[in-house]
Amino acid sequence: MKLAVQEQLLPGRTLQEKFAFAVDAGFDAIELRGKGDFHFAGRLTELKRALADGVVMPTVCVDMPHSIGDFDPARRTDAIQQLRSQLTVIAELGGIGVTTPASYGQFSRTLPPFEPPRTPQQDREVLAEALGILGEHAHRNGVLIMLEPLNRYENHMVNTLAEAVSYCTTDSIRVVGDTYHMNIEEDDPCRSLVEAAPYLAHMQISESNRNQPGTGHLDWGAQLATLDAIGYDGYLALDCRLRGEPEIVLPQTATFVRKYL
């Protein structure tokens, strides 16, 4: 397993500077962020220059205010178009793929009015259609669209790894595990990782409190041993808030995680 860190967590003005810091801190790669308005495609020259300079950028985490499960058809269509573009770009960089939730912050069954405007079946139809379009585009470009379950307070559509796996209808649609969300939603995170193993393409890591690993109560030894046992050899991408300054916290975090690898 290899360690990555999301670009916004790293000090530095350029990707080259950020990557140099990341490597010195004990990381192997940078996870990029894919904003809306085709911002990510607009970075192609910057990204290609960084790639030529040796920056390792295997994955993109979508970073938009709307998503492929949006209730509004126009916003949903835009999210699909944005992700198609991001898949094209990461393919040009020789990367793995793009991660996305079904939705983020759109609705929670834990708060009034408790019932979303679509039925569960309608939710599934909308999400399956979007992933079908994106899966086909990913296949043509030799990359993956990776569905990330979020916890019930952030997303009502896909909360567990098993739910995400149910959408993996082609080889180009795969699943992202996130230790923070898993801590809330999975009855047994290790068992869930085992059951999702054939579809698990990427992992994002953060603590039970959404800060960096080592500041909460997650059983890192058990979860990372499980990933090793199922043969997971992908990236562990740091996706969290930092408690402390990155110059101090990030090297400590890489050391903390690596002791379990």
Contacts in CASP RR format, 6 or more apart in sequence:
PFRMAT RR
TARGET T0000
AUTHOR 0000-0000-0000
METHOD contacts of the structure
MODEL  1
MKLAVQEQLLPGRTLQEKFAFAVDAGFDAIELRGKGDFHFAGRLTELKRA
LADGVVMPTVCVDMPHSIGDFDPARRTDAIQQLRSQLTVIAELGGIGVTT
PASYGQFSRTLPPFEPPRTPQQDREVLAEALGILGEHAHRNGVLIMLEPL
NRYENHMVNTLAEAVSYCTTDSIRVVGDTYHMNIEEDDPCRSLVEAAPYL
AHMQISESNRNQPGTGHLDWGAQLATLDAIGYDGYLALDCRLRGEPEIVL
PQTATFVRKYL
1 224 0 8 1.000
1 227 0 8 1.000
1 228 0 8 1.000
1 232 0 8 1.000
1 233 0 8 1.000
1 234 0 8 1.000
1 235 0 8 1.000
1 236 0 8 1.000
1 261 0 8 1.000
2 28 0 8 1.000
2 29 0 8 1.000
2 234 0 8 1.000
2 235 0 8 1.000
2 236 0 8 1.000
3 26 0 8 1.000
3 27 0 8 1.000
3 28 0 8 1.000
3 29 0 8 1.000
3 235 0 8 1.000
3 236 0 8 1.000
3 237 0 8 1.000
3 238 0 8 1.000
3 254 0 8 1.000
3 257 0 8 1.000
3 258 0 8 1.000
4 27 0 8 1.000
4 28 0 8 1.000
4 29 0 8 1.000
4 30 0 8 1.000
4 31 0 8 1.000
4 58 0 8 1.000
4 59 0 8 1.000
4 235 0 8 1.000
4 236 0 8 1.000
4 237 0 8 1.000
4 238 0 8 1.000
5 22 0 8 1.000
5 25 0 8 1.000
5 27 0 8 1.000
5 29 0 8 1.000
5 30 0 8 1.000
5 31 0 8 1.000
5 237 0 8 1.000
5 238 0 8 1.000
5 250 0 8 1.000
6 30 0 8 1.000
6 31 0 8 1.000
6 32 0 8 1.000
6 33 0 8 1.000
6 61 0 8 1.000
6 237 0 8 1.000
6 238 0 8 1.000
6 239 0 8 1.000
7 15 0 8 1.000
7 18 0 8 1.000
7 30 0 8 1.000
7 31 0 8 1.000
7 32 0 8 1.000
7 33 0 8 1.000
8 33 0 8 1.000
9 238 0 8 1.000
9 240 0 8 1.000
9 242 0 8 1.000
9 246 0 8 1.000
9 250 0 8 1.000
10 18 0 8 1.000
10 19 0 8 1.000
10 21 0 8 1.000
10 22 0 8 1.000
10 30 0 8 1.000
10 246 0 8 1.000
10 250 0 8 1.000
11 17 0 8 1.000
11 18 0 8 1.000
11 21 0 8 1.000
11 246 0 8 1.000
11 247 0 8 1.000
12 18 0 8 1.000
12 21 0 8 1.000
14 50 0 8 1.000
15 30 0 8 1.000
15 46 0 8 1.000
15 47 0 8 1.000
15 50 0 8 1.000
15 55 0 8 1.000
15 57 0 8 1.000
16 50 0 8 1.000
16 53 0 8 1.000
16 55 0 8 1.000
18 30 0 8 1.000
19 30 0 8 1.000
19 50 0 8 1.000
19 54 0 8 1.000
19 55 0 8 1.000
19 56 0 8 1.000
21 250 0 8 1.000
22 28 0 8 1.000
22 29 0 8 1.000
22 30 0 8 1.000
22 250 0 8 1.000
24 251 0 8 1.000
25 250 0 8 1.000
25 251 0 8 1.000
25 254 0 8 1.000
26 251 0 8 1.000
26 254 0 8 1.000
26 255 0 8 1.000
26 258 0 8 1.000
27 238 0 8 1.000
27 250 0 8 1.000
27 254 0 8 1.000
28 56 0 8 1.000
28 235 0 8 1.000
29 56 0 8 1.000
29 57 0 8 1.000
29 58 0 8 1.000
29 235 0 8 1.000
29 237 0 8 1.000
30 55 0 8 1.000
30 56 0 8 1.000
30 57 0 8 1.000
31 57 0 8 1.000
31 58 0 8 1.000
31 59 0 8 1.000
31 60 0 8 1.000
31 61 0 8 1.000
31 204 0 8 1.000
31 235 0 8 1.000
31 237 0 8 1.000
31 238 0 8 1.000
31 239 0 8 1.000
32 40 0 8 1.000
32 47 0 8 1.000
32 57 0 8 1.000
32 59 0 8 1.000
32 60 0 8 1.000
32 61 0 8 1.000
32 90 0 8 1.000
33 60 0 8 1.000
33 61 0 8 1.000
33 62 0 8 1.000
33 63 0 8 1.000
34 40 0 8 1.000
34 60 0 8 1.000
34 61 0 8 1.000
34 62 0 8 1.000
34 63 0 8 1.000
34 64 0 8 1.000
34 82 0 8 1.000
34 86 0 8 1.000
34 98 0 8 1.000
35 63 0 8 1.000
35 64 0 8 1.000
36 63 0 8 1.000
36 64 0 8 1.000
36 82 0 8 1.000
37 82 0 8 1.000
38 82 0 8 1.000
38 85 0 8 1.000
40 60 0 8 1.000
40 82 0 8 1.000
40 85 0 8 1.000
40 86 0 8 1.000
40 89 0 8 1.000
41 85 0 8 1.000
41 86 0 8 1.000
41 88 0 8 1.000
41 89 0 8 1.000
43 89 0 8 1.000
44 89 0 8 1.000
44 92 0 8 1.000
47 57 0 8 1.000
47 89 0 8 1.000
47 93 0 8 1.000
48 92 0 8 1.000
48 93 0 8 1.000
50 57 0 8 1.000
51 57 0 8 1.000
51 93 0 8 1.000
57 90 0 8 1.000
57 93 0 8 1.000
57 95 0 8 1.000
58 95 0 8 1.000
58 96 0 8 1.000
58 97 0 8 1.000
58 235 0 8 1.000
59 90 0 8 1.000
59 95 0 8 1.000
59 96 0 8 1.000
59 97 0 8 1.000
59 98 0 8 1.000
59 99 0 8 1.000
59 146 0 8 1.000
59 202 0 8 1.000
59 235 0 8 1.000
59 237 0 8 1.000
60 86 0 8 1.000
60 89 0 8 1.000
60 90 0 8 1.000
60 97 0 8 1.000
60 98 0 8 1.000
60 99 0 8 1.000
61 98 0 8 1.000
61 99 0 8 1.000
61 204 0 8 1.000
61 237 0 8 1.000
61 239 0 8 1.000
62 82 0 8 1.000
62 83 0 8 1.000
62 86 0 8 1.000
62 98 0 8 1.000
62 99 0 8 1.000
62 100 0 8 1.000
62 101 0 8 1.000
64 79 0 8 1.000
64 82 0 8 1.000
66 72 0 8 1.000
66 75 0 8 1.000
66 76 0 8 1.000
66 78 0 8 1.000
66 79 0 8 1.000
66 106 0 8 1.000
67 76 0 8 1.000
67 79 0 8 1.000
67 100 0 8 1.000
67 101 0 8 1.000
67 102 0 8 1.000
67 103 0 8 1.000
67 104 0 8 1.000
67 106 0 8 1.000
68 76 0 8 1.000
68 79 0 8 1.000
68 80 0 8 1.000
68 83 0 8 1.000
68 100 0 8 1.000
68 102 0 8 1.000
68 103 0 8 1.000
68 126 0 8 1.000
68 127 0 8 1.000
68 130 0 8 1.000
68 131 0 8 1.000
68 134 0 8 1.000
69 76 0 8 1.000
69 79 0 8 1.000
69 102 0 8 1.000
69 103 0 8 1.000
69 106 0 8 1.000
69 123 0 8 1.000
69 126 0 8 1.000
69 127 0 8 1.000
69 130 0 8 1.000
69 157 0 8 1.000
70 76 0 8 1.000
70 79 0 8 1.000
70 103 0 8 1.000
70 106 0 8 1.000
71 106 0 8 1.000
71 107 0 8 1.000
71 116 0 8 1.000
71 117 0 8 1.000
71 118 0 8 1.000
76 126 0 8 1.000
76 130 0 8 1.000
79 100 0 8 1.000
79 130 0 8 1.000
80 130 0 8 1.000
80 133 0 8 1.000
80 134 0 8 1.000
83 98 0 8 1.000
83 100 0 8 1.000
83 134 0 8 1.000
83 145 0 8 1.000
84 133 0 8 1.000
84 134 0 8 1.000
84 137 0 8 1.000
86 98 0 8 1.000
87 97 0 8 1.000
87 98 0 8 1.000
87 134 0 8 1.000
87 137 0 8 1.000
87 138 0 8 1.000
87 141 0 8 1.000
87 143 0 8 1.000
87 145 0 8 1.000
88 137 0 8 1.000
88 141 0 8 1.000
90 96 0 8 1.000
90 97 0 8 1.000
90 98 0 8 1.000
90 143 0 8 1.000
91 97 0 8 1.000
91 141 0 8 1.000
91 142 0 8 1.000
91 143 0 8 1.000
94 143 0 8 1.000
95 143 0 8 1.000
96 143 0 8 1.000
96 144 0 8 1.000
96 201 0 8 1.000
96 202 0 8 1.000
96 235 0 8 1.000
97 138 0 8 1.000
97 143 0 8 1.000
97 144 0 8 1.000
97 145 0 8 1.000
97 146 0 8 1.000
98 138 0 8 1.000
98 143 0 8 1.000
98 144 0 8 1.000
98 145 0 8 1.000
98 146 0 8 1.000
99 146 0 8 1.000
99 147 0 8 1.000
99 148 0 8 1.000
99 176 0 8 1.000
99 202 0 8 1.000
99 204 0 8 1.000
100 145 0 8 1.000
100 146 0 8 1.000
100 147 0 8 1.000
100 148 0 8 1.000
101 147 0 8 1.000
101 148 0 8 1.000
101 149 0 8 1.000
101 150 0 8 1.000
101 154 0 8 1.000
101 155 0 8 1.000
101 158 0 8 1.000
102 123 0 8 1.000
102 127 0 8 1.000
102 147 0 8 1.000
102 150 0 8 1.000
102 155 0 8 1.000
102 157 0 8 1.000
102 158 0 8 1.000
103 155 0 8 1.000
103 156 0 8 1.000
103 157 0 8 1.000
104 150 0 8 1.000
104 154 0 8 1.000
104 155 0 8 1.000
105 154 0 8 1.000
105 155 0 8 1.000
106 155 0 8 1.000
106 156 0 8 1.000
107 116 0 8 1.000
107 155 0 8 1.000
107 156 0 8 1.000
108 152 0 8 1.000
108 153 0 8 1.000
108 154 0 8 1.000
108 155 0 8 1.000
108 156 0 8 1.000
109 115 0 8 1.000
109 116 0 8 1.000
109 152 0 8 1.000
109 156 0 8 1.000
110 152 0 8 1.000
110 153 0 8 1.000
116 123 0 8 1.000
116 156 0 8 1.000
118 126 0 8 1.000
123 156 0 8 1.000
123 157 0 8 1.000
127 157 0 8 1.000
127 158 0 8 1.000
127 167 0 8 1.000
128 167 0 8 1.000
128 169 0 8 1.000
131 145 0 8 1.000
131 147 0 8 1.000
131 167 0 8 1.000
131 169 0 8 1.000
131 173 0 8 1.000
132 169 0 8 1.000
132 170 0 8 1.000
132 173 0 8 1.000
134 145 0 8 1.000
134 173 0 8 1.000
135 145 0 8 1.000
135 170 0 8 1.000
135 172 0 8 1.000
135 173 0 8 1.000
136 170 0 8 1.000
136 172 0 8 1.000
137 145 0 8 1.000
138 144 0 8 1.000
138 145 0 8 1.000
138 172 0 8 1.000
138 173 0 8 1.000
139 170 0 8 1.000
139 171 0 8 1.000
139 172 0 8 1.000
142 172 0 8 1.000
143 172 0 8 1.000
144 172 0 8 1.000
144 173 0 8 1.000
144 174 0 8 1.000
144 201 0 8 1.000
145 172 0 8 1.000
145 173 0 8 1.000
145 174 0 8 1.000
146 173 0 8 1.000
146 174 0 8 1.000
146 175 0 8 1.000
146 176 0 8 1.000
146 201 0 8 1.000
146 202 0 8 1.000
147 158 0 8 1.000
147 164 0 8 1.000
147 167 0 8 1.000
147 168 0 8 1.000
147 173 0 8 1.000
147 174 0 8 1.000
147 175 0 8 1.000
147 176 0 8 1.000
148 164 0 8 1.000
148 175 0 8 1.000
148 176 0 8 1.000
148 177 0 8 1.000
148 178 0 8 1.000
148 181 0 8 1.000
148 204 0 8 1.000
149 155 0 8 1.000
149 158 0 8 1.000
149 159 0 8 1.000
149 160 0 8 1.000
149 161 0 8 1.000
149 163 0 8 1.000
149 164 0 8 1.000
149 175 0 8 1.000
149 176 0 8 1.000
149 177 0 8 1.000
149 178 0 8 1.000
149 181 0 8 1.000
149 182 0 8 1.000
149 185 0 8 1.000
150 158 0 8 1.000
150 159 0 8 1.000
150 178 0 8 1.000
150 181 0 8 1.000
151 159 0 8 1.000
151 180 0 8 1.000
151 181 0 8 1.000
151 184 0 8 1.000
151 185 0 8 1.000
152 159 0 8 1.000
152 184 0 8 1.000
152 185 0 8 1.000
153 184 0 8 1.000
154 181 0 8 1.000
158 164 0 8 1.000
158 167 0 8 1.000
159 181 0 8 1.000
159 185 0 8 1.000
160 185 0 8 1.000
160 186 0 8 1.000
160 192 0 8 1.000
161 175 0 8 1.000
161 177 0 8 1.000
161 182 0 8 1.000
161 186 0 8 1.000
161 192 0 8 1.000
161 193 0 8 1.000
161 195 0 8 1.000
161 196 0 8 1.000
161 200 0 8 1.000
162 192 0 8 1.000
162 195 0 8 1.000
162 196 0 8 1.000
164 175 0 8 1.000
164 176 0 8 1.000
164 196 0 8 1.000
164 199 0 8 1.000
165 175 0 8 1.000
165 195 0 8 1.000
165 196 0 8 1.000
165 199 0 8 1.000
167 173 0 8 1.000
168 174 0 8 1.000
168 175 0 8 1.000
168 199 0 8 1.000
174 199 0 8 1.000
174 200 0 8 1.000
174 201 0 8 1.000
174 202 0 8 1.000
175 196 0 8 1.000
175 199 0 8 1.000
175 200 0 8 1.000
175 201 0 8 1.000
175 202 0 8 1.000
176 200 0 8 1.000
176 201 0 8 1.000
176 202 0 8 1.000
176 203 0 8 1.000
176 204 0 8 1.000
177 193 0 8 1.000
177 196 0 8 1.000
177 200 0 8 1.000
177 202 0 8 1.000
177 203 0 8 1.000
177 204 0 8 1.000
178 203 0 8 1.000
178 204 0 8 1.000
178 205 0 8 1.000
178 206 0 8 1.000
178 239 0 8 1.000
179 189 0 8 1.000
179 203 0 8 1.000
179 204 0 8 1.000
179 205 0 8 1.000
179 206 0 8 1.000
179 207 0 8 1.000
179 213 0 8 1.000
179 218 0 8 1.000
179 223 0 8 1.000
180 204 0 8 1.000
180 206 0 8 1.000
180 207 0 8 1.000
180 208 0 8 1.000
180 210 0 8 1.000
180 239 0 8 1.000
180 240 0 8 1.000
182 189 0 8 1.000
182 192 0 8 1.000
183 189 0 8 1.000
183 208 0 8 1.000
183 218 0 8 1.000
186 192 0 8 1.000
189 223 0 8 1.000
189 226 0 8 1.000
190 222 0 8 1.000
190 223 0 8 1.000
190 226 0 8 1.000
193 200 0 8 1.000
193 223 0 8 1.000
193 226 0 8 1.000
193 227 0 8 1.000
193 230 0 8 1.000
193 232 0 8 1.000
194 226 0 8 1.000
194 229 0 8 1.000
194 230 0 8 1.000
197 230 0 8 1.000
197 231 0 8 1.000
197 232 0 8 1.000
200 230 0 8 1.000
200 232 0 8 1.000
201 234 0 8 1.000
202 234 0 8 1.000
202 235 0 8 1.000
202 237 0 8 1.000
203 227 0 8 1.000
203 232 0 8 1.000
203 234 0 8 1.000
203 235 0 8 1.000
203 236 0 8 1.000
203 237 0 8 1.000
204 236 0 8 1.000
204 237 0 8 1.000
204 238 0 8 1.000
204 239 0 8 1.000
205 213 0 8 1.000
205 236 0 8 1.000
205 237 0 8 1.000
205 238 0 8 1.000
205 239 0 8 1.000
205 240 0 8 1.000
205 257 0 8 1.000
206 212 0 8 1.000
206 213 0 8 1.000
206 238 0 8 1.000
206 239 0 8 1.000
206 240 0 8 1.000
206 241 0 8 1.000
207 213 0 8 1.000
207 214 0 8 1.000
207 215 0 8 1.000
207 216 0 8 1.000
207 217 0 8 1.000
207 218 0 8 1.000
207 240 0 8 1.000
208 216 0 8 1.000
208 217 0 8 1.000
208 218 0 8 1.000
209 215 0 8 1.000
209 216 0 8 1.000
210 240 0 8 1.000
210 241 0 8 1.000
211 240 0 8 1.000
211 241 0 8 1.000
211 242 0 8 1.000
211 243 0 8 1.000
212 238 0 8 1.000
212 240 0 8 1.000
212 241 0 8 1.000
212 242 0 8 1.000
212 243 0 8 1.000
212 249 0 8 1.000
212 250 0 8 1.000
212 252 0 8 1.000
212 253 0 8 1.000
213 220 0 8 1.000
213 238 0 8 1.000
213 240 0 8 1.000
213 253 0 8 1.000
213 256 0 8 1.000
213 257 0 8 1.000
214 220 0 8 1.000
214 253 0 8 1.000
214 256 0 8 1.000
215 243 0 8 1.000
220 256 0 8 1.000
220 257 0 8 1.000
220 260 0 8 1.000
221 260 0 8 1.000
224 236 0 8 1.000
224 257 0 8 1.000
224 260 0 8 1.000
224 261 0 8 1.000
225 260 0 8 1.000
228 261 0 8 1.000
236 257 0 8 1.000
238 250 0 8 1.000
238 253 0 8 1.000
242 249 0 8 1.000
242 250 0 8 1.000
243 249 0 8 1.000
END
